[in-house]
Structures are given as structure tokens and as C-alpha cells.
């Protein structure tokens, strides 16, 4: 009788467990070739993406100033930058009231990621509903392209300081 009770408990517990097979680490992460085959199967035409040129710290700071200037409608000339924990911190005093504004900026390829900083840092603007800000450095100019969640775009140019 004791065996029957033990077997009943084991069967009851096994019925409660999730019997869905779990993918192995190799199955969880498809290879680049697998992704390319899946894209081809769905009719996706691959596009050639220009790799981002490594920027100097001064160029990175200038791109960040240009982005924050464009986002908030101020001149990049009033902005100061400083490296801060792996990001570029952009600070400026708003001309109309002298209030200090601080933003963090980091570059990921051609994309500019930013967040506001007040007492504590805000969230990175990486939600699907957030605008996507990209850049290209051409000579002494930073070309910015903002793509909004509805698909509309805006472009601007700022000097590379």
C-alpha cells in the first residue's frame, strides 16, 4: 500500500510540472546562416549596411552635442561634454532661464541613444514607440535622421564641433 501511495504522489507531481521541452542553448540562438535562410524563405531582400566608422572621443562628443541640440532646440555651441561611466554626458544651461540640463548619450553603430538626467538618470529612449535617431558624419557636418514610430522622418544637419 505504501508503494501505491508513493507512486500516486509521483504521478500527481509529474502531472503538475511543465512537460514542454526546453530548447538547448544552440536551439535558442539561431546562427546568422539560419536567420539568412529564414529571411530568404520569407522573401526578405538583404541590404548592405555600411559599418560605422570608429569615432574619436571628440567626434563622439560632437555627435552627442548635435543630437541633444537638435532634440531640444538649442545650439550645440552652448553644450559641454564629459565622459561619464561609458557614456557621453552632455550639459548645457538653457539660455532663457539659466537652468542646467543634463543628458547622457551613447552611440550604437549609427544610432544615437539618449536619456535625460536629473537627480537620477531617466530611461534610455529605446522603446518601440520612441523615435530612432541615427547619424552620419560627412566632413565637418553631422547629418541626423529622426524616424518616428509612425514611420515619419525628420532630417537635420549640425556642425561637427
Secondary structure, DSSP 8 states (H G I E B T S, - for coil): -HHHHHHHHHHHHHHHS-------HHHHS--HHHHHHHHHHTT-------------HHHHHHHHHHHHHHHHT--GGG-EEEEETTEEEEEEE-TTT--EEEEEEEEETTEEEEEEESSSB---S-STTS-EEEEEEETTEEEEEEE-TTS-EEEEEEE--
